[in-house]
């Protein structure tokens, strides 16, 4: 199929709860069949709204004011019921578990085919073919809600592929994936693109998509501000739109490379070590490590659900003033571990001590004053009518509310303009900032963050990094679960590496990324700065040198 497949004609949309504010304004774009589009922009720029519009969820699933139109294969999205777009446009959401509702993966894949009246034999053939394509044959009889985040995303993608959708839209697909699943999904999307499927990916981490995409569209304040080939778009100063270019592109700009490299491999193929060192001198990352008596300690912590051993004899200590990152593959036991820190889970064997208190006998309400928890999915923590009330309620309940500090926290996380808005009307990144703000306002001695950078744009990541550094310098303790090793390396002095419910390493970030066996066992995906550092290190500097991405000079653009 050739020619324009999607036509966005002066499209504007306004949510009913946002009054006169437009989420999208006068969007004009044509997307041809077989394109691979990277859709990017800061939190609140309109990415998720455009995703909803391209998939028919706007107007069929959302009320609001629409101007202009979106036409797919010659048909206005408003003229067909949502169900009739099933074979044309498929969507995979940032949290795919919310779109999975059947008892087994087989039933999940069959659901769309059944609604289309597909014959049983043909249905079985399609399910088997898609399962093989995605490598999920072993999951077919599993309950989707009991799968890891990476497995759930593959199943959600399977529900789209099995009905033959020729346009696939993915909203932050890599947000909660471990290294193995990131690489797997990247490879699947490349193959689908080669087969002529139109791919549209909304993503903050540009380096995960830019090299594969044929086109990059930048949204800012509800409008398209840049549109073209990724290398051409990245030749502009996209930081003014609150986006961070991939590290190889940043270095390529400083070196004057044309075209700009989009991957570590492309940069290394064109630059030798001497050229690299002429424009950038790597430095050692030094971060404070805690000392004194541990605030948090586990001893032989073991936990299982049925026959599944989720934690196996975990021994660890965390001290005051430390920032510790817990890393590992989806399903390694990371979230199960941190839910023991505030008493949400009780040890089945072994013990957990928080500030000298045994969590087996200490009420959760008491532990919550010492251990603040920000969950992986912000919607699990939201229930107030306004952002201001949501941020304040925990501090009010615990008797530590301070109006002046509330203003400071709202300002620090750029939530002041949203203070009177409903939390449920926010973007995913804005909701993430909201839950972080609520925890910051309580100001507990230990703050536990589960995937804190999911959905955060570049400025919000920088704000969070600054906050973590300031808090650890003041003697507070931060424990985070994350797949974002780039962020973990910026703010954490120790990485605890988990695999199969066991703690397999406890060391500095540099020691861990320099251990290929550990990286392979934990299925970690090394960020660009670590891959560059390891490739450029000489044997005598391998033990001391590490690139700090925030120190790379950035050549401004006149474009």
N, C-alpha and C positions, 0 to 999 in steps of 0.2 A: 504494500500500500504506500502511495506517495502523496505529496501535497499536504495542505493544511489539515490536520486532524482535530486540533483544538483552536478555536478562535475566541479570544477574550476581547469584547468590544465595549470600550469605555465603561467598564464594569465598576460599580461602586456598591458598597454594602455597609449598613449601619445596624448594629445590634440594638434591640429595643431598650435594653437597660442602660445604654450609654448615651442616651439623649441625642444631642446634635453631633456627636463625635463620630466620624466615619472611620471604620476599621480598614476599608480599602477605598481608594478614590481614583476614578478615571484610569483603571488598569487597561492597557492595550497590549496584547501579545498574541502571536500565532505560534503554535507548537506543531511541528510536522511529525508525521508518523515515523517512529524509529529513533527519535531524538532521546538523548539522555540529559536531563536538565537538573542542575543543582540550584535549588531555590534557597536563598539565604537572606539573613537580615537579623537585626537585634531582636530581643524579646519584645513583643508588642508591635513589631513592624508590620504584621498582617500575614505572616507565612501560614499559620494554621487556618486562618480565615480563608485564604486563597485555596488551601488544600480542600477545605470543606466545600467551597464553591465548585472546584474542578471535579469533585466526585458526586455532586448533586445533593450533598447533605444540606447545602444552602441552595435553594430555598425549602427543600422538602423536609428537613429535620430541624430547621431553625427559623423562627420568626424574625422579622426585621424589614428594613427598607432596602430595596434593590433598585439600582438604576443601571442601564445598559444590559448586556446579556453575555452568556457563555454558550457557545455553540460547539457541539462535539459530533463529528461525522455528519455535519449538516443539520443537526437537530438541536434546538434550544433546550437547555437542561430543565427549563420550567415546564416544558410541554409533555414530559413523560414522568410517570411515577418513579420513585427511587428504585424500586425492584427491577424495573425494566432496563436500568443501566448496568445490571449485574454482570452481563457478559461483555460489556464495553470497558467500564472503568472499575478497577478494584483499589481498595485503600487498606493500608496497614498503619495502624495508629502507633503513637509513641509508647503507649501501654497496651500491648496486644491482648493481655489477659481480659480486658474489658470487652473484647469482641469475640471471645470464645465462651460458649455456653452449653455445649453438648457434653455427654458423659464420657465419650472416648474421642480420640483423634480421628478414627475412621468415621464416626458419626459427624464430626465437625466438617470433614472434607466432603461428606455426602450431602450435607444440608442444602447447599446451593444447587447441586445437581438434582436433588429431589424436587426443589421448587421449580426447576425448569422442565420437569417431567422426563428426565433422562431414564432410559431403560437400564435395568439392574446390571446386565452384563457389561454394557458400555460404562456404567458408573464404576464398576469394580476395576475395569481396565484403566480408566482415567485416574482413579485414586492410587492404584499401584504405580502408575507411571510418574505421577507427581511426587509420591513418597520417595521413589527411587531418585528422582531428579534432585530432591532436597536432602536426601540422606536421612529420612525420618521413618524408614520402614519399621524400625524397632520400637517406635513410639505409638504405633497405630492403635493398640489396645489400652494405652495409658489415658488417664483423665487429664485433659489439658490444663486444669487448674493446679495440678501437682507437678507440672514441668518447670524447668528453669526458664528464666527470661529469654535466653537465646532459643531454646526449644519452642517456646510459645510464639516467638516471632516467626520462626520457620513454619509453624502450623498455620498462623494467620496468613502468611504469604502463600501457603499451599491452598487455602480456601479461595484465594484470588485466582491462582493459576489453574485450578482444576475446572473452573467454569469457562476458561479460555479468554479471560480479559486481555485486551490488547493495549490497554493503558494501565499502568500500575503507579500509584501515588503512595509514597512512604513518608510519614511524618516523624522525623528524628529516629530512624530505625536503629541506629547504633548506640542510642543513649544508655541502655542498660546491659550491653553485651560484653562478654569477656573476649579476650584476644582471638580465641579459636573461632567463635561465632562471628566476630567482625570480619575476619578473613573469609569465612564461609559465605556470608551474605554478600560481601563484595564480589566474590567469584560468581555467585548465582546471578547477581544483577548484570555483571559483564556478559554472561552467557545469554541472558534474556535480551539484552540490548543487541547482541550479535544476531539473535533470531528475529529481530525486527520489532520487538515489543518497545513501546514508548515508556520510558522510565522518568519519573519526576520525584526527586528526593529533597525534602526540606531538612537542612542539617546545619548546626552551628560549627561543628569541627570540620572545616573546609578540606583539610588534608585527607580525610577519609573518602572523599568523593571527587574532588576537583580533577584528578588525573584520569578518571574514567569517564567523566561527563563530557559531552560535546558542547554544552552550553551552560552558562551561569547567569542567573537572574538575581539581582540584588534589590530587595525591598527596603524602604525606609519611610517610616511614618505613613504607611498605607499606600505608597506609590512606588513604581519601578524607577530606580535611579540609574541602574547599569544593566546591560543585557548584551551578551556576546560570548565568544569563546572564552573558556576559563583563563587562559594565559593573557588574553587581551583585557578582561575585566580586572584581573589581579595586577595589571600594569598601572591601574589607578590607585589612588590612596584610599583604600576601602576602610581604613581605621576611622575615618570621619563618619562612617556609617556603623561604627561600633562592632566591626568585624576584624578578626585577627587573621592575616594571611598565613598560609603554611610556612613553616620555618625555611625549607629550601627556597621558596619564592622570596622570602625576605633577604636571604643571603644572596640570591641571584640578582636582586635589584641593586644591592650594594656593589656587586661585582660588575654590573652593567651587562648582564647576560641577556641575549635576545635570540629566541624566545625564552621566557622565564621558565626555569625548572619547576615542576609541580611535585616531584618526589625526591626522596633522598638519593635514590639510584640515579635519577637524571642529573642531579647536581654533581654527584661524585664522578659521573662519566665525563663531565666537562671541566672540573676543577681539581687541581692537585692540592696536596696538603700545604705547599708553600703559598699558593694563591689564597687559600682559605685563611691561613694564619696572617696574611698581610692585612686583611680587613677585620679580622676578629680573633681575639685571644681568649680561648676558653679559660674559665676560672673554676676553682673548687667551691662547691656548695657546702657551706658550713651552717648547720642549724643546731640550736640548743638541745641538749639531751638532759633529761630529768635526773635528779639525784635525791637522796634521802629516802625516807620510808615510802613504799608504794601506796598510792591512793586506791589502786584497783589491782586485785590479785585473783587469779583462778588457780585451782589445784586439782589436777586429774578430772577436769570437768568433762562429763560424758552425758550425751542426750540422744535419744532415739525416738522416732515415731513409727510404731509398728516394727517392721523388720528393717527399716532404714536407719542406719547409724549416721546421725547428722554431725555429732561431735564425738571425738574419741580421745580422751585423756589429754585435755588442753591445759598446759601450764604456761602462765604468762604473768608479767608484772608491768604496770604502767605507773610512772611517777609524776609528781607535780611538775608542771612546766614542760611536759612532753607533748609533741604532736605525733601521733602514731597512726599509720595507715595500714588497714587490713586489706590485703589484696589476694586475688585468686579467681578461679573460674566460676561461672554460674554454677550454683549447687555445691560449692566447696564447704559451706557451713558458716559463711561470714555473718549473714544477717541473724542466723540462729544464735551465734556467739554473742553478738551485741545485745540481743534481747534478754540475755541473762544479766546484763550489767545493771538494769533498773528493775529487775524482778518480774518482768513480763513472762519470762520462763524461769522455772526453778530447776536447779540441778537434779538430775536423776541419780547421779553418782558424782562424788567430788564436791567442791564448794566454790563459791564466789564471795569475796569480801570487798566491800566498797566503804572506804574511810573507816575501816575496822569493823563494819557491821556485816553479819552473815545474811546474804539475801534470802536464805531459806526461811528466816524468822523475822525479817524486817518488812513491814508493809510497803507496798508499791508507792503509796502516797508519800511516805517518808523518804524513800529512795529517790523519788522524783525531784526533791529539793536539792539533791546532790548530783544527780545524773540527768541532764537535759537530753532529750532524744528527738532528733529530726528524722522522720521515717522516709523511706525510699519513695513512696507515693504521697505527694502532698495532700491529695483529696481525702486521705484517711484521717487527716488532722483538722479539717476545716468544718466549721459549723456555725460561725457567727454571721451577722448580717452585713458587716462592713470590715474592710481591711484593718482599720484602726482598732476596732473591738477585738478582732481575731488576734492581732499582735499583743494586745494588752491583757487578754483574759487569763492566761496562765500566771502572769505576774500578779494579777489582782487576787486570784484564788490563793496564791502562796503568800500573800501579804508583802510583796516586795515591789509593788507598782510605784513608779516614779515618772510623773508627766514629762519632766525635762528629758529624762533618758528615753522615753517613748519618742519624743521629737527627734532626738539624735539618731536613734536606730532607724526610724522611717527615712530620715534624710540619707543616712549612710548607705542604705540599700535601695535608694531611689524609689521609695514607695509613697512619698508625700503626695504626688499628683493622683495616686490611686486610693488614698486613705478612706474616702467615703464610698468607694465602689464595693460591690459584692465580691467576696473572694471567689465565688464560683463563676464570675465573669472574666476572670484573669486568664492570661495565657499560661502555659505550663511553666515557663521560666519565671513569670511573675509570681505564681503560686509557690514555687521553690523559694524565691526570695522572701515571701511572706512567712513561711514556716521557719526559715532561718532567723528572721527578725524576732519572731515570738520566742525562740530559744535564747537569742542574744539578750532580750529584755529581762528574762529570768536570771541570767548571769550565774549559772551553777558552776561549782568548782570543776566538774567534769562535763564536757559536752560531747555527745556521740552523734555523728552524722552518717546517715546511710545514703550513699551516692549523692553527695551534696552538689556536684556540678551538673547533674542531669538537667538539661533544659536551660542552663545559664548561658547568657551571651558573654562576650569577652570582657566588657566592663564589670559585669557582676562577678565573674571569676576573679578579676583583679581585686575587687572590693573584698570578696571572701578571703582571698589569700592574705591581704593586708590585715584583716581582722584576726585570722588565725595566728599570724606572726605576733601581733600585738598582745593577744591573749596569752600565748605561751611565754612571751617575754615577761608578762605580769605574774607568771606562776600558775596559770590555769592549765588544765589538761584537755587536749582535743584527741578524740579517737574517731577515725573515719573509716568507713567501708567504701571502696571505690575501685572502678575499672579504669579511671582516668589517671594513669601513672604519671603523665606529664604534670598534672596538678599535685599529685602526691609527692613527687620529687621536689616541687617548689616549696612545700610547707611542712613536710614530715621528716623528722630525723631518723625514724625507724620504720621499717616495713615488716609486718607480720604476714608471712605467706602461708596460705592455706590450700590444701588439696585433699579431697576425699574425707573431709571432716577432721583432718589432722593439721597441726601446726608444723610445717616442714622447714621453715626458716624464720629467723628473727635477727635482722641485721640492718645495716645502713642501705639506703637505696643503691649506692654505687656498688657495694659488695653483691647485692642481689642481681642487678642487671648485668654484672660481669660473670654470672654463673649460668652458663647455658643449660645445664641439667635442671636447675631450679626453674628457669624460665619455661622450659619445655614441660616439666611436670605440672606446673601451675597454670599452663596455657595462657601466659601473659603476652600481651602485644606491646612491644617496646615503642614508645613515642619517638618522633623524628629526632629530637635532640639527643636521646640516648643512642639511637642507631648511628647518627652522625659522629658522636663522640667515640663510640667503639670502633667505627671504621677509620677514624682519623688518628686515633691514639698510636703512638709508637710504643714499643714494648717497655721502655723505661718510664713512661708516664701513665701507663694503663691503670696504675693503682691510685692515681691522685687527681686526674683531670676529668672534669665533667662540664658539659656545656649548659649554661643557664640561658634559657630561651628569652627571658625578660631583659637580657643584656645585649641582644643582637641589635646593632644599629639599623635604623629603618630609614631608607632614603625616601624623602617626601616626593610626591609627584606633582607636576604642574598641570596634569590633566584635570 
